[in-house]
Amino acid sequence: MKSATYFRAVLAATASMATLGASQVLAAEPNDNQGLDEIVVTARKRVENLQDVSSSVSALSSAEIARRFDSDVRDFANASPNVIIDDTQQGPGGVAAIYIRGIGVADVEKSVDPAVGVIIDDVYIGQSSGSLLKAIDIDRVEVLRGPQGTLFGRNATGGVINLSRSRPTQELSGKARVTYGRFNTLDAQGVVSFGLAPNVAMKLTGAYNVSDGYIFNRTQGKDGQKSDFSAVGAMILITPTDGLEISANYDHQLTRQAAPQLIAVNKSTDLFCAAYRQCSPAPGVSVSGNPYVSLGDGPIDKSARFELDMAIGKVKYDLSDDYELQYILGYLKTSEAVTQDFDASPSLLYHTDRPARWRQTTNEVRLTKGGSGPVNFVLGGYLWDSGYTINLKNYIGFAGAPLLTSAQDVTQTTKSSAVFFEGDYKFTDKLKLTVGGRYTHDKKTSLVNDKTIFIYGSTAEVNPIVTIQPSSANGNIVMTTPKEADWSKFTPKVSLSMNWTPDVMTYALWSRGYRGGGFNGRPATVGAAVNAYNPETLDNYELGFKSEFFDRRVRLNGAVFLMKYKDMQQDLDVPAPGTSTGRENRTINASQADLKGIELDLAAKPTDGLTLNAKLGYLDAKYKNFFGDIYSTGKPVDATFLKIRRAPKWTWDLGASWEREVGSGTMWVNGNLHYVGAHEITFLNNPNLRNDGQYLLDASINYKLNNTTVSVFGKNLANEKGWTIGYDVQGIWSYASPRPRQTWGVAVTQTF
């Protein structure tokens, strides 16, 4: 926290809230109509009550989301224990670093598959760029913890963030919200639904956001993080008969921004400190002395772009009262361009130009059996096809000459097919067995080619003094045909649940997750370009319970788990002597790891006007049998002493919402304190890039009159300044990006 005084103030406020809650609980009169709302989820690709799902799931309902001020997926981290969601700031449009139970990925390269799946309307987002989806028209949020290999397939070893948007309605209805906040931030978004014909409904959405950002560029004397975002979308729903639904939706989003501003955090032993005097004044302190002040000399003219087009088509047909057949087609295309200053200094030491294009197509068909019989199941097939190209160019000013430029073209493709099944068998009304499995086959290709190296006598790209053409004889990467590799994996699941009473259920679960193998996305040597790394697998053993008490006024869910990692993929920055950059990033199957912990999720509604929430996560994450050349010396060492990244021992969340009638309207106050424990954010546990415990305090005051709501809100009111990303280029420099600053704003929401 900022100070011991502030910490004591927060504790006092929390204690006062708890005292208020306790007094209201004692005064509450039991009433069946005043309990917690039932939460419906689709965590198992079928509609069911959260309390009936025999796995670890947290969820936000549409009513809860409507009272929050979420900007994008990052704000959903407080919806579940053992979750961290950050923006790595390594590219435009938001590059996600999503970790659940210490499992995730924080890399910009599209060659690196996510370890936590982000799903929007049943379509998986296959890259980290663009996964920080804006919170536009979000109707339901589900956080599935632990491997989800059976129903969601590969690349869901850590879990899944499952997002659903609202459906069109025949009745004219809509919602609009305009927000103005700190840093000259203006946000406007709206959604409207209406009927086109008796069996045809349409929904239109739109959003616009503009901001100066929270980082100042001292070298250039201006705000360094300006951006604007716009989005439009449309969905049509056709119901020609009672048992048939056909829907199609399309979304287009465009982000224009300055290149993300990184912050140099260089040790005294780093080259950029010793040779260029870009030194941190103290351990963990940025070179500028302020984590929100950048010294970079890269462009800050909103020339960086991220463009997204997404289309989803669905057909659902009720074969009978119990059987449903559904087909889902998903298409996603993104295009991005950014010239970014990675050295974060006033000199041109290491910049990159990274134009990239991505496209993916998914086809899924599934047969669902519901009803009241002893057997229920989901059976399906899945096809995935994706590819991307990046034309990377490096601008290097520390290689001896004033400027050296090198370039590399990378094209990779992935084809994947799978069949899956998950079913329940009820031995009795109380005892249920769930079994499932998924067989997946992946095939990947990679084509990498180094381009011409130019050396200039000045920092301007004119009149090169040396030109070096790529040649395999000189160790350059020259490929005429792509390399191929393929893998197959079976990921099973078994759980047994017991309903001891209508309101208390316990379960035991074993499930397996699988993250695909692949090829390195930014190699500097031939070996790193042509040799694929293998998949990783994760086995999860879990005991949990779901319970409700006092006429559904209290809901308490929890689990204990042990997860065992095999062939854990690690991305390393290592020296590559004789190459243009002298470095390369490699993904290797480095280790085994054990992750074990406890999770509790509590909600209580002691009276109509008061709702309390609490979440607790404990995580013990340790490497096992990790022996590797982590320092790139050619000598493997026992690396089990390292701490796993983004795996804090403790996370917890306390929230309260108090509501009452005031005058002719309704007033409510929301408060939320989210704690993320101390954790490492670099592979080698660089002490300059380490987060202490952080207390993230959000609050809002709201008043609704008829269909109009006016809100005043604040986020990160404690003004915590932890790092959201840290990257350690061994021996040369380190950079980071700070957590968003304290902010506040006013919002006006209109419904009709």
FENKAHU-V860534 format. One record per pair of residues at least 6 apart in sequence whose ideal C-beta (glycine too) atoms are under 7 Angstrom apart, sorted by the first residue. I is the first residue (numbers start at 1). J is the second residue. Records with the same first field share a line. If there is no record, write none. Layout:
I=J, J
This chain:
1=7, 695, 718
2=718, 719
6=718
10=673, 695, 697
14=654, 673
17=656, 671
21=606, 610, 612, 656
24=606, 607, 610
25=606
28=606, 607
30=550, 551
32=551
34=605, 608
35=551, 552, 553, 605
36=552, 553, 555, 603, 605
37=61, 63
38=49
39=50, 59, 61
40=47, 49
41=48, 50, 53, 57, 59, 142
42=162, 164
43=53, 57, 142, 144, 162
44=53, 151, 378, 422
45=151, 366, 378
46=368, 370, 378
50=57, 59
51=505, 546, 548
54=434, 495, 497, 507, 509
55=146, 495, 509
56=145, 146, 542, 544, 559, 599
57=142, 143, 144
58=79, 80, 143, 601
59=140, 141, 142
60=79, 141
61=140
62=139, 140
65=138, 141
67=657, 670
69=700, 713, 715, 747
70=76, 135
71=135
72=94, 132, 133, 134, 135
73=85, 96, 118, 131, 132, 133, 161
74=85, 86, 87, 132
75=135
76=85, 141, 161
77=83, 84, 85
78=653, 672, 674
79=141, 143
80=143, 145, 615
81=599, 601, 615, 616, 617, 651
82=100, 101, 145, 597, 599, 617, 619, 651
83=100, 143
84=99, 646, 676
85=98
86=97, 724, 725
87=94, 95, 132, 724
88=95, 97, 106, 108, 725
89=260, 262, 725, 737
90=108, 260, 725
91=108, 129, 336, 338, 354
92=255, 257, 304, 305, 306, 336, 338
93=129, 130, 255, 306, 336
94=130, 132
95=108, 128, 129
96=118, 128, 131, 132
97=104, 106, 725
98=104, 116, 161
99=116, 158, 646
100=116, 145, 158, 159
101=145, 146, 158, 563, 595, 597, 619
102=595, 619, 621, 644, 646, 647
103=115, 157, 158
104=115, 116, 158, 646
105=112, 114, 115, 128
106=725
107=128, 571
108=128, 129
109=521, 522
110=127, 129, 356, 358, 388, 521
111=412, 518, 519, 520, 521
112=521, 571, 587
113=155, 515, 516, 518
114=128, 131, 155
115=155, 157, 158, 515
116=156, 158, 159, 160, 161
117=124, 148, 152, 155, 156, 160
118=125, 131, 133, 161
119=160, 161, 162, 163
120=133, 163
121=164, 165, 312
122=328
123=312, 330, 362
124=362
125=131, 332
126=360, 386
127=358
129=334, 336
130=306, 308, 334
133=163
134=207, 231
136=189, 205, 207, 231
137=165, 166, 191, 205
138=163, 165
139=164, 165, 166
140=164
141=163
142=162
143=159, 161
144=159, 160, 162
145=159, 599
146=159, 511, 540, 542, 561, 563
147=156, 157, 511, 512, 513, 538, 540
148=156, 159, 160, 513
149=156, 438, 491, 511, 512, 513, 514
150=420, 422, 436, 437, 438, 491, 493, 511
151=378, 420, 422
152=160
153=382, 418, 438, 440
154=416, 440, 442, 514, 515, 516
155=515, 516
156=513
157=513, 514, 515, 536, 538
166=191, 203
167=237
168=193, 201, 202, 203, 235, 236, 237
169=193, 201
170=195, 201
172=194
173=193, 752
174=190, 191, 192, 193, 752
175=190, 191, 749, 751
176=190, 750
177=189, 747, 749
178=188, 747, 748
179=187, 745, 747
180=186, 745, 746
181=743, 744, 745
182=743, 744, 745
183=211, 212, 213, 214, 743
184=211, 212
185=211, 745
186=210
187=209
188=207, 208
189=206, 207
190=206
191=203, 205
192=204
193=201, 203
194=202
195=201
196=202
199=238, 239, 240
200=236, 238
201=237
202=234, 235, 236
203=235
204=234
205=233
206=231, 232
207=230, 231
208=230
209=228, 229
210=228
211=227
212=223, 226
213=223, 224, 225, 226, 227
214=225, 292, 740, 741
215=224, 225, 261, 292, 294
216=223, 224, 292, 293
217=224, 261, 294, 296, 300
218=288, 293, 294, 295
219=295, 296, 297, 346
220=300
222=300
224=258, 261, 294, 300
225=258, 261
226=257, 258, 302
227=255, 256, 257, 258, 302
228=256
229=255
230=254
231=251, 252, 253
232=252
233=249, 250, 251
234=249, 250
235=247, 249
236=247, 248
237=245, 247
238=246
239=245
243=317, 318
244=317
245=316
246=315
247=314
248=313
249=312
250=311
251=310
252=309
253=308
254=307
255=305, 306
256=302, 305
257=302, 304
258=300, 301, 302, 304
259=298, 299, 300, 304, 338, 339, 340, 341
260=340, 737
261=294, 296
262=296, 341, 342, 344, 735, 737
263=286, 288, 291, 294, 344, 735, 736, 737, 738
264=278, 286, 287, 295, 343, 344, 345, 733, 735
265=280, 286, 287, 688, 689, 734, 735, 736
266=272, 273, 278, 279, 280, 287, 733, 734
267=273, 280, 688, 734
268=279
270=731, 732, 733, 734
271=398, 731, 732, 733
272=278, 343, 345, 349, 732, 733
273=279
276=345, 347, 349
278=287, 345
279=287
280=286, 287, 688
281=289
283=687, 688
284=687, 688, 690
287=295
288=294, 295
291=721, 738
292=738, 741
294=344
295=344, 345, 346
296=341, 344, 345
297=341, 346, 347, 348
298=339, 340, 341, 351
299=339
304=337, 338
305=336, 337
306=334, 336
307=334, 335
308=334
309=333
310=331, 332
311=331
312=329, 330
313=329
314=326, 327, 328
315=326, 327
316=324, 326
317=325
318=324
319=325
321=371
322=369, 370, 371
323=367, 369
324=368
325=367
326=366
327=365
328=364
329=363
330=362
331=361
332=359, 360
333=358, 359
334=358
335=357
336=356
337=355
338=354
339=351, 353
340=351, 352, 354
341=351
342=350, 351, 352, 735
343=349, 350, 733
344=735
347=397
348=395, 397, 403, 459
349=397, 398
350=396, 398
351=395
352=392, 393, 394
353=393
354=390, 392
355=391
356=388, 389, 390
357=388, 389
358=388
359=386, 387
360=385, 386
361=385
362=383, 384
363=383
364=380, 382
365=380, 381
366=378, 379, 380
367=379, 380
368=378
369=375, 376, 377
370=376
374=425, 426
375=423, 425
376=423, 424
377=421, 422, 423
378=422
379=421
380=420
381=419
382=417, 418, 420
383=417
384=414, 415, 416
385=415
386=413, 414
387=412, 413
388=412
389=410, 411
390=410
391=409
392=407, 408, 522
393=405, 407
394=405, 406, 580, 581
395=403, 405
396=404, 581
397=403, 459
401=455, 456
402=456, 457, 458, 459
403=456, 458, 459
404=453, 455, 580
405=454, 461
406=453, 580, 581
407=451
408=448, 449, 450, 451
409=449, 451
410=448, 521
411=447
412=444, 445, 446, 519
413=444, 445
414=442, 444
415=443
416=440, 441, 442
417=441
418=438, 439, 440
419=439
420=438
421=436, 437
422=434, 436, 493
423=435, 436
424=432, 434
425=433
426=432
427=433
430=498, 499
431=498
432=497
433=496
434=495
435=493, 494
436=492, 493
437=490, 491, 492, 493
438=491
439=490
440=488, 489, 514
441=486, 488
442=486, 487, 516
443=484, 486
444=485, 518, 519
445=482, 483, 484
446=482, 483, 519
447=479, 482
448=477, 479, 523, 529
449=477, 478, 479
450=470, 476, 477, 478
451=470
452=467, 468, 469, 470
453=468, 580
454=464, 467
455=464, 465, 466
456=464, 465
457=465
470=476, 478
471=478
472=478
475=526, 578
477=523, 526, 529
483=519, 530
485=517, 532
487=516, 517, 535
489=514, 535
491=512, 513, 514
492=512
493=511
494=510
495=507, 508, 509
496=507, 508
497=505, 506, 507
498=505, 506
499=505
500=506
503=547, 548, 549
504=547
505=545, 546
506=545
507=544
508=543
509=542
510=540, 541
511=540
512=537, 538, 539
513=537, 538
514=535, 537
515=535, 536, 569
516=535
517=532, 533, 534, 535
518=532, 533
519=532
520=528, 529, 585, 586, 587
522=584, 585
523=529, 584
524=576, 579, 581, 583, 584
525=576, 579, 584
528=584, 586
533=569, 587, 588, 589
534=567, 589
535=567
536=565, 566, 567, 568, 569, 589
537=566, 567
538=563, 565
539=563, 564
540=561, 563
541=561, 562
542=559, 561
543=559, 560
544=558, 559
545=557, 558
546=557
547=556, 557
548=554, 555
553=604, 605, 606
554=604
555=603
556=602
557=601
558=599, 600, 601
559=599
560=598
561=596, 597
562=594, 596
563=595
564=594
565=592, 593
566=592
567=589
568=590, 591, 592, 593
569=587, 589
570=587, 588, 590, 591, 683
571=585, 587
572=586, 588, 683
573=583, 585, 728, 729, 730
574=584, 586, 632
575=582, 583, 632
576=582, 583, 584
583=729
590=626, 628
591=623, 625, 626
592=624, 625
593=621, 622, 623, 624, 644
594=622, 624
595=619, 621
596=620
597=617, 618, 619, 620
598=618
599=617
600=615, 616
601=615
602=613, 614
603=613
604=612
605=611
609=658, 659, 660
610=658
611=657
612=656
613=655
614=653, 654
615=652, 653
616=652
617=651, 652
618=649, 650
619=647, 648, 649
620=649
621=644, 647
623=639, 640, 642, 644
624=640
626=639, 640
627=636, 638, 639
628=636, 639
629=635, 636
630=637, 639, 684
632=730
642=684, 685
643=680, 685
645=680, 681, 682, 683
646=679, 681
647=679
648=676, 677, 678, 679
649=677
650=675, 677
651=675, 676, 677
652=675
653=672, 674
654=673
655=671, 672
656=671
657=668, 670
658=668, 669
659=666, 668
660=667
664=705
665=703, 704, 705
666=704
667=702, 703
668=702
669=701
670=699, 700
671=699
672=698
673=695, 697
674=696
675=693, 695
676=693, 694
677=693
678=691, 692, 693
679=691
680=690
681=689, 690, 691, 723, 725, 726
682=689, 726, 727, 728
684=728
686=726, 728, 734
688=734
689=723, 726, 728, 734, 736
691=722, 723
694=720, 722
695=718, 720
696=716, 718, 720
697=717, 718
698=714, 715, 717
699=713, 714, 717
700=711, 712, 713
701=711, 712
702=709, 711
703=709, 710
707=750, 751, 752
708=750
709=749
710=748
711=746, 747
712=746
713=744, 745, 747
714=744
715=743
716=740, 741, 742, 743
717=742
719=741, 742
720=739
721=738, 739
722=739
723=736, 737, 738
724=737, 738, 739
725=736, 737
726=734, 736
727=734, 735
728=734
